[in-house]
């Protein structure tokens, strides 16, 4: 019988942490996880995938039900972000993480701030291989959506190998979960891990 983990009512990253703690304490082959929103669904599904589970979404009523079964594959399935977080850059370059905490740069004039942020994100490509991750939090997640003036730029970065993460709690807060068009939805556990592994963290916003 599958282990039931009821994470309803919990905000990210609590559902992921609850699943993580359960798997560390128990050797489980099957489990069922209940969550409330899309951000939690993405984060829990991605985490379980990294722990070698196949996940099926069997939504029931007003909540999301995730049925997970451990696969027979020896090695856990890694997301792009997970794989690159644990590996050194092969060319010896730095791993610079940019934490984008707003959709505008600086304070004073909002219109100017929006233009400055667009110019900044178009210019960070000059870091070359040192640019490792772009992590968007708070209103910064708006820059990863379909209406973003830098969406095409960010998609080009992602194709070039830059990891792009958008805070799931932030997307939910602004009602933008379904509007995200680039990067992976993430949680605070992933963000903390990424900032710990980075050689340098740059905060802008």
N, C-alpha and C positions, 0 to 999 in steps of 0.2 A: 504494500500500500504506500502511495506517495506521501511524503512528508508535506504538511500544509504550513505555509508561512503567510500569515495575514499581515501585509504591510500597508493596508488601507489606512488613510489618515496621516501617514508619515510623509514628510517632505524630503526630497533628495538632499543629501545622499543616504538618508536613513534606511530606505528599502534595500539599497545595495549593501550597506554595512550589515544589515540584519541577515541577508542571504550569505554574505561572506563569513560572518561569525558562525552561522549554522553549519556551513560546509567545513569550517575548520574544526568544529567540535564533533561532527558526525560524518561517517562515511556513507553518503547517500548515492543511490543510483537513480532515484526518481524524486521529484518534488513539485509541488504546486505553489505558485506565488500569486497572491492577490494584491493588485495595486490600483490606484485611483486614476492616474493620468498618463498621457502619452510620453512625457519626459521620463517618468519612472519606468514605463514599459521598455523604452529604448535602453535605458541605463542598466536595468536588471537583465534584459536579454543579452546585451553586449557582454556584461560581466559573466553570465552563465556560459556564453559561447567561449570566453577565454578560459573557462574551467572545464571545457570538454563536454558541454551539454548541448543537446539539440533542443530547441525551444519552440513550442507551438502555442500561438495565441488563441485561446478558446473563450473569448469575452462572454461574460454572463451578466445580463442586466446592466446595472449602472457601474460596474467595475470591470477591470481587465484581469483575466485569469491566464496565467502562463503555466503551461505544462512542460516540464523539463525532464529529459531522460539522458543519462550519461551515455556517450557513444563508446564504441569499442576502439576508437583511434587512440593510439598511445600518447600522442602529443596534443595538448590543448590547442584549440583554434584561436589564433591571435588576430585582433584587429590591427589595422595599420598603425594606429596610435600606440597600442600596447607593444607591438613589435619594435617600433622605433624608439620608444621610451627606454627600452632595456638594452639597446645596442649603441655602441660608440659610432660616431660618424666615421666611415671607412677612410675618408681623405684627411682625417686629423683636424677638421675644422671645429670651431666652437659650436655649442648647442645653445643658441639664443632663443629665449621664449619671450614673446611680447604679449603682455596682458592688457587687452583693450577694454577699458571699463566704461566707455561712453561712446556715443555715436558722433561726438564732436570733441575737438581738441582745445583745451583751455577754457577759460570763463571770460565773460564780458559781453561779447556779441555772438549770439547763437548761430547766425548765418555764416559769420566768419569762421566760427569753430567747426562747422560742418565742412566748409571748404578746406580748412587746414587738415582735418582728419582724412578727407579723401586724398589730398596731396601726400600726406604722410604714408598712407597705405599703398599708394602707387609707387612710392619711392623706396620702401624698405627692401625691394628686390636688389638694391645696391649692396645689401649685406652678403649677397651671393649664397654660398653653401652654409654660412654661419646661421642663416635664418632657419630655425628648427620648428617652432610652433607659434601659431597665432591663436590666442585663447580669448574668446569674447564673453564678457560678463556684463550684468546690469544692462543699460540701454545700448551697450556695444553690440549685443546680439542682433540688433536691428540691421546691422551692416551685413549680416549673413542671409538676409531674406530676399525675396523676389523683387522688392522695390528698392534695394540698395544700389547706390550709384557706383559702388565698387564691387558688385557681385562678380562681374566678369574677371576683374583683376584677381579676386580671391580664388575663383575657380581655376585660373591659370596657375596660381601659386600651388594649389592642391595637386594639380596635374604634374607639377614639377617636383612634388615630393614633400612640400611643406605640410605639416600636420595642422589642421584647423579644427578647433573645438568650440562649441557654443554651449553655454550653461543651460541645462534643461529647465531648471527652476526659473531662470530669467525669461526663457522663451514662453513658459507657461504663464508667468506673471503678466507679460505684455500681450498674451493671446496670439503668439507668433509661431507656435510649434509646427503647424502645418505649412507655414510660409518659409521655413528655412530651406535654402537651396544649395548650401555649401557646407562642408565639414560634418563632423559627428556631434550628436548631442551628448553632453558629458555631465558629470556631477562633481561635487567639491572634492571627493576622494581622488578622482583622476587629476583634478587641477592641482591639489596639494602634492601629489606624487610627481607631476610634471615639473612644478617649480623646484622641487627638491633635486630632481635629476638634471635640471638645466645648469649650464655653466654660467649663464647670466640671465637675469629676469629684468625686463624693461617694462615699467608701468606707464601707460599713457591714457589720457581721457580727461 
